[in-house]
Amino acid sequence: LVMFSELKFPVPWGHVAAKAWGPSEGHPVLCLHGWLDNANTFDKLIPLLPRGCYYVAMDFSGHGLSSHRPAGCPYHFLDYVTDVRRVAAALQWKRFTLMGHSMGNFSFSYHFISPQFCFLYPEMVDKLILLESLGFLLAPEDTEAWLKSKRRVIDRLLSLEAKQQTPKARSPEAALQRLLEANSHLTAEGGAILLQRGATETPAG
């Protein structure tokens, strides 16, 4: 397991990098590094673990060999959870073991990435391994609302990214009609004013 391969997964702002050890057909284990660390965190640990697994250690956005988010964009912890979901989708993993260290599971109040992912996508995780960490804590009355809202945010974002298409060209009249249908509070005059600055004219429309 000393040998490893480098992986890259495309994301809208560049790529998420990862390194992998073991047979690709082995039991999948996704490894999440800690605060300001990178995938090399696991270099000394992986050779000591069971040989039949496929270990993938990702670099979170802005860490290791992964692309930084655009300048001025903050790094929210839910974005890191979304990165985990992106990598799992790129690997086509339906169910896997999650192993998180430090920020990978705990940092700043209740923002733990691997337990948070488990909580949001329990059907995808068969085992959770936490290194130097606590669990994910929410007040019982907050649990259901938090779960629904955060999972909806991630799923909608990835769904939009997956079907990203070239914007449709419409006639000015059709563009105004589309805007008014989507915003019932707008008058035709208000919609036309917004379209002057909110649409770009091309030869197609």
N, C-alpha and C positions, 0 to 999 in steps of 0.2 A: 504493500500500500504506500510505499515511499513515492512511487511514480504518480503524477497527477496530470490532468489535462486542463487547459484553459477554455472557458465557455464565455459566450457573449449573447445576451438577449436584447433585441431591439426594444426601445421605449421611445415615446414621442420626443424626448429631449436628447436622445443619443442611445446609450446602451447600459445595461446592468451587467457587470462582469462577475464571473464565478470561477472557482476551481473545483475539480471533481477527482475523487479517488475511488478505486474499486470497479467491479464489473457493472456496466450500465444496466444489465438485466437483474442486478441484485436488489434487495429491499431498499427503497429510496429513503434517504435521510437528508433533510435540509438543515444546514447549520448557519446560525445567525450570530454574527460577531457583536462585540460590545462597543461601548461609547468611544468614538474616535479611533477604533481599531479597524481591521479589515479581515479578509478571509484567511490570511496567514496565521491568525489566532489559533487555528486548528491544526497547524502543521505538525506539532509534537504530539497532539492527542490522537489524531486519526490512526496512525500506525499501531496504536495500542488497542483499538476497538475491533469488534468482530469483522472478519474478512469478507463475509458474504454480502455486505451492504454496499450500496452506491451512495457515497457521501458527496453532497454538493454544498460548498460553502460560498455564499454570495457576498459580494461587496455591496453594502447599501449605497444608494445614490450619494455622490459626493465623497465617497470613501474608496480606498484602494484604487482599482483600475476602472471603476464605474464612472460614467459621465456625471459631472456636476449638474444640478438643476440650473436653469437660466439665472443670471445675475439679478438680484432683487427678490428672488422667490425664497420664502422661508422653508425650512425643513421641519414640517409637522410630523408628529409620530404616526398619525393615521396614514400619511404618505408612505412611511416605511412599511406599514402593514400592507398597503396596496402594492408595494414593490414585491413583497413575499407572494401575494396572490398572482402578480404578473409572472414571476419566475415559475411558480407551480404550473400555471397555464402553459407557459412556453415549453416546459418539460413534459407536458401532458400527464402530470401526476394527479390522479384522482384521490389517492390516499397515501400518506407518508408519515414518517416520524419527524418531529420538529425538535431541534436541539438549539437552545439559545443561551448566550452568555452575556452577563452584564446588561448593557443597553438592549441587547437582543431579547432580554426579558424584563429588565427593570431600569428605569431612570426617571428622575423628576416626577414625583408623586405616583399616580397609578398608571403611567404610560408604559406598560410593558409590551413589547412587540410580539414575542412568541405566545405568551398566554392570551394576549388580545386576539391574535389570529385564531387560536384554538377556540376562543369564546365565540368569535364571529362565524367560523367555518368548522364546527365540531365534526362534521361528516368527512372532512378531509384529513384529519389527524388521528393516527392510531395510537401514538405515544407522544408524550411531551417530556423532554429532558431539560431541566433548568440548572445551569451552572452559576453559582453565586447569586441566587435570586429568591424573591418571594413570589407568591402566586398573584393572580389578577384579582383585585378587590373592588367590588362595587356594592353600594347599598342595595339591599334586595328590592326596594321599591323603584330603583332606577334601572334595573337590569334589562327588562323587556324593551323599554323605550330606547335605551342606548343600543341594544343589539339590533333592533329594527332599523334605526336611523343610520347607524354607521355602516351596516352591511349594504343598505340601499345605496349609500353614497359610492362605495367601492364598486358594486356591481354595475351601477349606471355608468360610471366613468369608463370602466373597461369595455362595456357594451358599446358606448359611443366611439371609443378608440378603434374597436374591432371593425366597425362598419363606416369608418371615415371615408368619405367620398369627395370628389371634386364638387364644389358648390354648384347648384343648378342655376342656369341662366334663365331668367324670365323677362317678359315684357314689363315695362314700368307699371302697367295696369295690373298684371298678374302678381307682381311683387307686392304692390300695395294691398291687393286682395288677401294675399297670404299673410301679410303683417296684421291686417285687421282681424282675420280669423283667429290668429294666435293671441291677439290682445284685444279682447272684447271691449275694454274701457276706452280704446282710442277712437277718435273721430277720423273721418277720411282726411280732413285737413291736417290734423295732428300727425297722422301716419305719413302723409306726403312730405311734411316738414322733416320728420325723422329719416325718411328714406333718402332725402337729398344728401345727407351726410353718412347714412348707415348702409348704403349700397354702392357698389362700384360698377360702372358701365363698361361692358366689353362688347366686341363685335357681335357676340351671340345674344346679348340682352343685358 
